[in-house]
């Protein structure tokens, strides 16, 4: 990664450790995410509405992120990265060691989510900071691709293990198989924590205001509201549609997530370069138009096709939504273009995450209630209308033509 004309990164030893952490954390998250929804449905016995309640608490760290990070205003980005990684480890460790009661499971899922959310804006700012001028989109794309590479291994491992477990006498609907997965995720996160602890704290602390709102970022905040709503519907309810409505087991869900990760690894660098070449506005608008198609098939496939065909259509939909969701990188590049310095980027991205989680916690509760009371047709119709509103909003964004911040 030495400085060459085609290199994405500046010459820095930090790049290697950072990318190793992304790989290990991605692998651990693949294991965790591969079993999460089936664990909640089959072991913890969480229903449609309760799934929204779980997500409400799980997303609270994102909503409160600006306040959480405000307490770390003296810390460098690297130190915050270390803290977030260690907290994520406590989440899987708790799920491994403690029982399957609803309260206990929610508590440790919230801890995992807290660490994940602390890392979220920091890994974006570190990735942008390590990039050469004009390579921000490519750097974010590479980071996502490596993360997806770890996810792929984790998801395929879950699929394989849950196919093998019955042959070893481990029944699918018992906690034992899930605990094995949590053990593997915990070991990997221990490794990730050790590597990140070896990273030297470099650079000055980035001051994080409790709430950083600036008029020039108004449209970014609006985009984050739409993205938060869209993200919440699909992260929370799309897997549950497959599990409760179509009977998908853990091996199927993890296989679909593996396929999503494969496409993510292949397409993330391409989407990053597309943002750099065609502009963030083009990518934002295209993303939201495709989203409306996805919403339609999620909500109405079972009414249009025979159940077996509808199942396949919804599985394809699941993968398509995962691919187009990567276009959210465009908003980070938009912030980089209009920001005046690195501190402003960090503060704005952090505030943006909390903004989109403000709508996320509402959507989590409302979505579960809407599904339980009216069905998935209404839930995904409303999601499609949000996608349409997002498209119209993205069309109002103008590129400034301002050069990106040099490092």
N, C-alpha and C positions, 0 to 999 in steps of 0.2 A: 504493500500500500504506500510505497514511496511516491513522492510528488512527481507525477508525470502529467502530461497534457490530458490523458484520458482518465486519470485517477479520480475516484469519488472523494477520497479522504485526504486531509492534510497529513503530513508525516508526524505521527504520534503513536507512542507505545500504548496509549490508553485504548486505542481502537481494538486491539486484540483481546484484552481482558473483557472489555464491554461486550464484544460479539460472543465470547464464550459464555458469559452470563446470560445473554439473550437465548443462546441455544439450550443451556441447561434449564433455565426457567421455562422456555417453550416446551421442552420435553415433559417437565413436571406438570405444567398446565394442561398438556394434552392428556395425561393420565387422569388428572382431577376432573377436567371438563368432560372427558369421555364417559365418566360414570355419574356425574352430578345429577342429571335429571332422572335417570332410572333409579338412582339411590333414593331420591326424594319420593318418587312415585311408588316404588316397589317395597322399600324397606321402611322409610319414615311415614309412608301413607299420606302424602300431601295431595289434596285434591286441586281442582282448577283455581278456585278462589284463594285457597291457602298458598298456592304457588305464587300468586300475586303478592300475598302478605310476606312470604319469604323474600321475594325480590325487593319489596319495599325496604326491609331492614338491610338487605345485602347492598342496596344502592345508597344507603345513608352516608357511608364514608365518602362517596363521590360528591354528594350534596354539601357535605361539611368540609370538603377538601381545602378550600381557601382558608378556613380557620385552622385546620390541622397543620397545614404548611406554614401558616403565619407564625406558629410557635417555633418553627425551625428557621426563622429568618436569618440567623447568624451562621447557618450551615451552608457549605458548598453543595452544588448539585450532586457531586459524588457521594457525600456523606448522607444526604437524603436518600439516594439510591440504595445505600447500604441498609439504612433503617427500614425502608419499604420491603426489601428482600427478606430481611430477618423476620418481620411481622408476618409476611406471607407464609413462611415456614411454620410459625405457630399455629396457623389455621389447619394445615394438613396434619400436623402432629396431634392436635386436639381431636380431629375426626378419627384418627387412628387409635388413640388411647382411651377415648371416652365412649359413652353409650350412644344409642340411636334415638333418644327422646327428642321431640321436636325442638324444645328450647335449647338443648345442648348443641344440636346440629346447626341450628340457626346462629348461635353464638360464634362457633368456630368458622362457619361460612362467612360471617361478617368480618372476623379477623383476617381471613384470607383475602377478602375483598378490600379491606383497609390497606393491607400491604400492596395489593395489586394497584389500587388507585393512587397511592403515594408514588409508586414507580411510574405510573402512566405518563404524566406530563414531563417527568424528569428524563425518561429515556428518549422522549421526542426532542427535548432541548439539547441533551448530550449528543444525540444523533445529528442534529442540525449544526451544533457547535463543531463537531469533528469533520463536517463536510467542507469541501472547498467552495469558493464563491460560485454561485449558480448551480450547485449540485445538491441543494437541499432536498428536492424531491427524490433524486436517485438514492441519497443516503437513507431517507425514511423508508424507501422501497426495499433497500438492502436489509435494513434492520427487520422489517416485517417478514422478508423472505427467510431469514435465518430463524426467526421466531417460529414461523410456519414449519420450517424443517424439523424443529424439535417437536412441534405439535403432531406432525405426521407419524413420527416414530411412536409417540405416546398413544395416539389413537389406534394405530394398527396393533400395538401391544395389547391394549384393552380388548380389541376385537378378538385377537388370537387367544388371549387368556380366557375370555368368557366362552369361547368355543371349546377350549380344553377343560375348563373347570368341571363340567358334568362328568367327564371321563375319569376325573380324579376324585369323584364323590362329593364335589362341592356343588350344591344346588344353586340355580340362578337366583332364586328369590330369598336367599339367606345373606346375612351381613358378611360372612367370611370372605367371599370373593372380593367384595368392595373394600374390605380392610386390607387385603393384599395390595390392591391398587394404591390405597392411601399410604401404605408403607413405602412402596417404590417412589411415589411422589415426594415423600418426606426425605428420603435418602438423597434424591436429586436436588432438592432445595437446600439441603445441608451443603452439598457440593457447590451450588450456586452462591450460597452465602459466604463460604470460605474464599471463593474466587473474588467476589466483589469486595470482601474485606481487605484483600491484597492490593486493591486499587488505591493509589495515593490520592489524597484530597488535593486537587489542583484548582487553581483559579480562585478568585475572590467569591465570597458569598453573594448569592443573588438575592437581593431584597425582595420579599414577597409581600405586597400589601394585602391586608385582610380582604378588601374588595377592590379590584382594579378595573374600573370602567373608564373608558375614554371614548369620546364621540366617534373617532375614526374607526373604532372596532365595533360599532353598533350592528353592522350587518353580520359580522362574525358571530356575535352573541345570538342573533336571530337564527343563523344556521345551526348553532349548537342546540337551540331549543328543538328545532325540527329533527336534528340527528338524534337527540336524546329520546324523543318519542318513537322514532322509527326503530332505533336500536333496541329499546325496551320491549316492544311488541315481539320482535323476532327472537331475541335472546331468551326471553322468558317463556313465550307461548308456542313458538314454532316447534321446538323439540317435544313439548307436551302434546301438541296436536298429533304428532307422529306416534307418541307413546300411548295416549289415552284413546285417540280416535281411530288409529290404524294398527295398534298393537305392536309397535316396534320395540324389540328388546335391546339390551345394552350393547350387544355385538353389532346390531344394525345401526344404532345411533352413533357409536364410536367409529364405525366404518364410514358413515356419511361425513362425520367430522374430519376423518382422515382424508377423504376425497376433497373436502373443502380446503384443507390445509395444503394438499398437493397443488390445487389450483391457485391457492394463495401464494405459495412459494414461486410458482411459475409466472403469475400475473402481477405480483406486487412490484417488482422492479420495472416491468413494462408500464404499469399505471403511473409509477413515480416519474418515469421518463416522459410519459404522455402529458403529465402535469407541467413538466418543464418546457415541453415543446409547444403544446396546444393551448396551455393556460388552464388555471384552476377553474375558471368559469365554465368552460366547455365540459370538463369532467364532472363538475357539480350538476349541471343540467342533465347530462346524459344519465348519470346515476339515478336521479330522481324519476326520470321517465321510465327507466327499467323497473324501478321499485313499484310503480303502479301495476305493471304486468304481474309481478311477483305476488302482490297483494290479492289480485283477482283470482289467481289459481290456488292460492292458499285457502281462500274463503269458499270457493265454489267448485273445486275439482270433484268433490264427492257428489255434487248434484248434476254434473255434466257427464262424467264418465262412470263406468262400472267400478266398484270398489277397488279391484285389483289394479286397474289402470290408474285410478285416482291416486292410489298409494305411490305408484311410480312417478306420476306427475309431481306430487308434493315433494318427493325425495329429490327430484331434479330441481324443483323450486328452491329447496333448502340450500343446495349447492350454489345456485345462481345468486341467491341473496347474499351468501357469504362472499362471493367474488365482487359484487358491486358495492358491498359495504366498505371495501378497501379504498374507495374513492374519497372517504373521509379525510385522507391525507391531504387533499386539496386545500382544506380549510387551514391547516397548519402552514402550508406554503403561502397562502393568502396573508396570514398574520405576519410571516417573515418579510413579505414584500412591503407591507405598510408600516411595520415597526421601525423605530429609530435606533434601537440597540438591543443587545442580548437580554438585558434585564426585563425590557418591555415584552419581549417574546415569551419569556418564562412566566411572567405575571399574567399575561393575557391567556396563554394556553391553560394555565391552572384555573383561572376564573371561568374560562369556557367550559371546562370539565364540570365545574360546580353548577354552571347555568344549565347544561344539558341534563344533569342529574336532578335538578329541581323539577323538571317535567317528567323525568324518568320515574321518580317515586310516586307521582300522581298516576301515571300511566300503568304502573305495576298493579296498584290497587284497583283502579277503574277497569283495566283490561280483564283481570280475573273475574270481576263482578259482571261485566258485560258478557263474557263468554258463558259464565254459569247461568245467567238469566236469559240471554237472547241467542246464543250460539256463535260459532266461529265466523259465520257469514257477516254479521254486523261488525264484529271486532275488526276483521280485515278490510271491510268496506271503509270504515273510519280511518284505518291505516292508509288506504289508498288515497283518501281525500287529503290526509296530511302530506302524502307524497306530492300531490298536485300543488298544494300550497307551497311546498318547499321548492318545486320547480319554478313557480312564478316569482318567488323571492330571490332565488339564485340568478334569475335573468336580470335583476336590477343591479347586480354587482358589476363594477367597472374596474378593469385592470389599470393600475396607476402607471405601469411602465417603469417604476422605480427599481433600480438595481438592488439585488439582495445584499444583506449585510456581509461585509468581508470580515474574515477572522485574522 
